[in-house]
Amino acid sequence: MEYISVKAGAIARRPAIVVESGTTIEEAARIMAERRIGFLPVVSAGKLIGVISERDIVRAVASGVPPTAPVDEVMSREVVTVNFNDDVEAVWSLMREMDIRHIVVMRGDEIYGVISIRDFLAERIALGRLAQSPS
């Protein structure tokens, strides 16, 4: 039996929904709610400079940061990324090791997409159904 390697780019949600540096926390929260996502890469001049998650927003509100403050004040600047050609097994291991729920997939210097824990769950369900279907 031959092993087929699945690449990060195959399961990344594309295109990545991003916000610009300077976007308000309130606007980032609105985008997340409308798009039903919990994570946004933050860009400046098209380059990735950070990420903001629902958890970052909750912490900010709980700390008294006004919703009109820019995402730059509460975003994570140390961004964990993977390449779109990386094996999904390696991506999953990295996410578990780093205890993160989302990861930015890059293609060179460009944001290719985003992978979340939910994406892995969806893939597992699809593979399970495929394995159960009659040949």
C-alpha positions as a Markdown table, in Angstrom:
| # | Residue | x | y | z |
|---|---|---|---|---|
| 1 | Met | 0.0 | 0.0 | 0.0 |
| 2 | Glu | 1.4 | 3.3 | -1.0 |
| 3 | Tyr | 1.3 | 6.3 | 1.4 |
| 4 | Ile | -0.1 | 9.5 | 0.0 |
| 5 | Ser | 1.2 | 12.6 | 1.5 |
| 6 | Val | -1.3 | 15.4 | 1.9 |
| 7 | Lys | 0.1 | 18.9 | 1.8 |
| 8 | Ala | -1.0 | 21.9 | 3.9 |
| 9 | Gly | -2.1 | 23.8 | 0.9 |
| 10 | Ala | -4.7 | 21.1 | 0.2 |
| 11 | Ile | -6.6 | 21.7 | 3.4 |
| 12 | Ala | -5.9 | 25.4 | 4.0 |
| 13 | Arg | -9.0 | 27.7 | 3.8 |
| 14 | Arg | -8.4 | 30.0 | 0.9 |
| 15 | Pro | -8.3 | 32.9 | 0.4 |
| 16 | Ala | -7.3 | 33.8 | 3.9 |
| 17 | Ile | -9.5 | 36.5 | 5.4 |
| 18 | Val | -7.1 | 39.2 | 6.7 |
| 19 | Val | -7.3 | 42.6 | 8.4 |
| 20 | Glu | -5.1 | 45.5 | 8.0 |
| 21 | Ser | -2.9 | 46.9 | 10.7 |
| 22 | Gly | -4.9 | 49.6 | 12.4 |
| 23 | Thr | -8.3 | 47.9 | 12.1 |
| 24 | Thr | -10.2 | 48.3 | 15.3 |
| 25 | Ile | -10.8 | 45.4 | 17.6 |
| 26 | Glu | -14.5 | 45.9 | 17.2 |
| 27 | Glu | -14.2 | 45.6 | 13.4 |
| 28 | Ala | -12.1 | 42.5 | 13.7 |
| 29 | Ala | -14.7 | 40.9 | 16.0 |
| 30 | Arg | -17.5 | 41.9 | 13.5 |
| 31 | Ile | -15.6 | 40.2 | 10.6 |
| 32 | Met | -15.1 | 37.1 | 12.7 |
| 33 | Ala | -18.7 | 36.9 | 13.6 |
| 34 | Glu | -19.9 | 37.5 | 10.0 |
| 35 | Arg | -17.5 | 35.0 | 8.5 |
| 36 | Arg | -17.9 | 32.5 | 11.3 |
| 37 | Ile | -14.2 | 32.3 | 11.9 |
| 38 | Gly | -12.1 | 32.8 | 15.1 |
| 39 | Phe | -8.7 | 34.0 | 13.7 |
| 40 | Leu | -7.4 | 36.7 | 11.4 |
| 41 | Pro | -4.0 | 37.3 | 10.1 |
| 42 | Val | -3.0 | 41.0 | 10.4 |
| 43 | Val | -1.2 | 42.6 | 7.5 |
| 44 | Ser | 0.6 | 45.8 | 6.8 |
| 45 | Ala | 1.5 | 46.7 | 3.2 |
| 46 | Gly | 0.5 | 43.1 | 2.3 |
| 47 | Lys | 2.9 | 41.5 | 4.7 |
| 48 | Leu | 2.0 | 39.4 | 7.7 |
| 49 | Ile | 2.8 | 41.2 | 10.9 |
| 50 | Gly | 0.6 | 39.4 | 13.4 |
| 51 | Val | -2.6 | 37.4 | 14.1 |
| 52 | Ile | -5.6 | 38.1 | 16.2 |
| 53 | Ser | -7.9 | 35.4 | 17.6 |
| 54 | Glu | -11.2 | 35.4 | 19.5 |
| 55 | Arg | -9.3 | 34.6 | 22.6 |
| 56 | Asp | -7.1 | 37.8 | 22.1 |
| 57 | Ile | -10.3 | 39.8 | 21.8 |
| 58 | Val | -11.9 | 38.3 | 24.9 |
| 59 | Arg | -8.7 | 39.0 | 26.9 |
| 60 | Ala | -8.5 | 42.6 | 25.6 |
| 61 | Val | -12.2 | 43.3 | 26.6 |
| 62 | Ala | -11.7 | 41.6 | 30.0 |
| 63 | Ser | -8.6 | 43.9 | 30.5 |
| 64 | Gly | -10.5 | 47.0 | 29.7 |
| 65 | Val | -9.0 | 47.7 | 26.3 |
| 66 | Pro | -11.5 | 49.8 | 24.3 |
| 67 | Pro | -13.1 | 48.1 | 21.3 |
| 68 | Thr | -12.0 | 51.1 | 19.2 |
| 69 | Ala | -8.3 | 50.3 | 19.9 |
| 70 | Pro | -6.4 | 48.9 | 16.9 |
| 71 | Val | -5.8 | 45.2 | 16.7 |
| 72 | Asp | -2.1 | 46.0 | 16.8 |
| 73 | Glu | -2.4 | 46.6 | 20.5 |
| 74 | Val | -3.6 | 43.0 | 21.3 |
| 75 | Met | -2.5 | 40.8 | 18.4 |
| 76 | Ser | 0.1 | 38.2 | 18.7 |
| 77 | Arg | 3.3 | 39.3 | 16.9 |
| 78 | Glu | 5.1 | 35.9 | 17.1 |
| 79 | Val | 3.3 | 34.1 | 14.3 |
| 80 | Val | 3.7 | 30.4 | 13.7 |
| 81 | Thr | 3.6 | 29.7 | 10.0 |
| 82 | Val | 4.0 | 26.7 | 7.7 |
| 83 | Asn | 4.6 | 26.3 | 4.0 |
| 84 | Phe | 1.8 | 25.2 | 1.7 |
| 85 | Asn | 4.0 | 22.2 | 0.7 |
| 86 | Asp | 4.5 | 21.0 | 4.3 |
| 87 | Asp | 2.9 | 17.6 | 5.1 |
| 88 | Val | -0.3 | 18.0 | 7.1 |
| 89 | Glu | 1.0 | 15.5 | 9.6 |
| 90 | Ala | 3.9 | 17.8 | 10.4 |
| 91 | Val | 1.5 | 20.8 | 10.6 |
| 92 | Trp | -0.7 | 18.9 | 13.0 |
| 93 | Ser | 2.3 | 18.0 | 15.2 |
| 94 | Leu | 3.5 | 21.6 | 15.2 |
| 95 | Met | 0.0 | 22.9 | 16.2 |
| 96 | Arg | -0.2 | 20.3 | 19.0 |
| 97 | Glu | 3.4 | 21.1 | 20.2 |
| 98 | Met | 2.8 | 24.9 | 20.1 |
| 99 | Asp | -0.8 | 24.4 | 21.6 |
| 100 | Ile | -2.3 | 26.6 | 18.9 |
| 101 | Arg | -5.7 | 26.2 | 17.2 |
| 102 | His | -4.9 | 28.0 | 13.9 |
| 103 | Ile | -1.8 | 28.3 | 11.7 |
| 104 | Val | -1.0 | 30.5 | 8.7 |
| 105 | Val | 0.0 | 28.8 | 5.6 |
| 106 | Met | 2.5 | 30.7 | 3.5 |
| 107 | Arg | 3.6 | 30.4 | -0.1 |
| 108 | Gly | 6.9 | 32.3 | -0.2 |
| 109 | Asp | 6.2 | 35.7 | 1.4 |
| 110 | Glu | 2.5 | 35.5 | 0.6 |
| 111 | Ile | -0.3 | 34.3 | 2.8 |
| 112 | Tyr | -1.7 | 31.2 | 1.1 |
| 113 | Gly | -4.4 | 30.4 | 3.6 |
| 114 | Val | -5.2 | 29.3 | 7.2 |
| 115 | Ile | -5.6 | 25.9 | 8.8 |
| 116 | Ser | -7.7 | 25.5 | 11.9 |
| 117 | Ile | -8.3 | 22.5 | 14.1 |
| 118 | Arg | -11.7 | 22.3 | 12.6 |
| 119 | Asp | -10.1 | 21.7 | 9.2 |
| 120 | Phe | -8.4 | 18.6 | 10.5 |
| 121 | Leu | -11.6 | 17.4 | 12.0 |
| 122 | Ala | -13.4 | 17.8 | 8.6 |
| 123 | Glu | -10.6 | 15.9 | 6.9 |
| 124 | Arg | -10.8 | 13.1 | 9.4 |
| 125 | Ile | -14.6 | 12.8 | 8.9 |
| 126 | Ala | -14.3 | 12.8 | 5.1 |
| 127 | Leu | -11.6 | 10.1 | 5.3 |
| 128 | Gly | -13.7 | 8.0 | 7.6 |
| 129 | Arg | -16.6 | 8.2 | 5.3 |
| 130 | Leu | -14.4 | 7.3 | 2.4 |
| 131 | Ala | -13.0 | 4.3 | 4.2 |
| 132 | Gln | -16.6 | 3.1 | 5.0 |
| 133 | Ser | -18.0 | 3.4 | 1.5 |
| 134 | Pro | -18.3 | 0.3 | -0.6 |
| 135 | Ser | -15.6 | -0.2 | -3.2 |
